[in-house]
């Protein structure tokens, strides 16, 4: 199993330093998020500060950017890192697209399929110097002149992962993506019986094998060097679980476990500002259902119990002030866990 570390995106000097520490600690990859700050600048400095580790967006919001703009950003970081970049894309929800980015909303699954196809078509035109001729329902791209086209760099195709929650997006991921990034509000049973079932349907449509898609589960992990640190993180995760339980769009997981009544009890509390009451309604058993809880010395075994045979790459959910260095021994144990994923198809 591969393990990736989240680098800061709000301070480029800090991103540069932490990236080097993560590589030295033995992490397989680093990702930068898109929230108050963008994911591409910190990965650009990380490319210059590292030699081995994979670099990825986790995720970049797709639809507000044209496919060509995204292709340029990914191409440049991939070149700077000598082929170590992967592009993680997300759709975001309707409200953010319309009210934060100011763009029209359309069904995300078919649009994401077309978006990924467009980005790959642009890359292919640049690398092979063949004419750009991409046509889909959402994007038509036919122009790339020498002044605006990077020269070929002789590297494999950049892998593309996409975030997915619902059946339609999971199906698209299985059909065309190199990886699928999943939401942390999940359980082992939901991952096995619902999520991977939909990914598998997409793989079948695309004539692809499970070994060629990287499954990256979102993970609630309460860990630390001692029980005191674990307990502190556990309470933070307890609140996070209560929030997702209160949000109807995440109730597919509750339905599978016959827990919709918990969601119904929590649902009115956020609107009423009763945030302090929410975490108290999440029992330890519910925390254990959704989260991996344990000190560093027990973590690998518990991760294998939760994700063994199902997932391939773990994004460590740890406090942002946790330095990567001391996690080296934990990584080695997790990295020994066998996974179904065998590698990306990066052929042109």
Beta strands, then each sheet from edge to edge (+ up, - down):
strand 1: 2-6
strand 2: 29-32
strand 3: 54-57
strand 4: 60-61
strand 5: 85-90
strand 6: 134-135
strand 7: 140-141
strand 8: 159-164
strand 9: 179-182
strand 10: 214-217
strand 11: 220-222
strand 12: 291-293
strand 13: 313-315
sheet 1: 4+ 5+ 3+ 2+ 1+ 13+ 10+ 9+ 8+
sheet 2: 6+ 7-
sheet 3: 11+ 12+
end
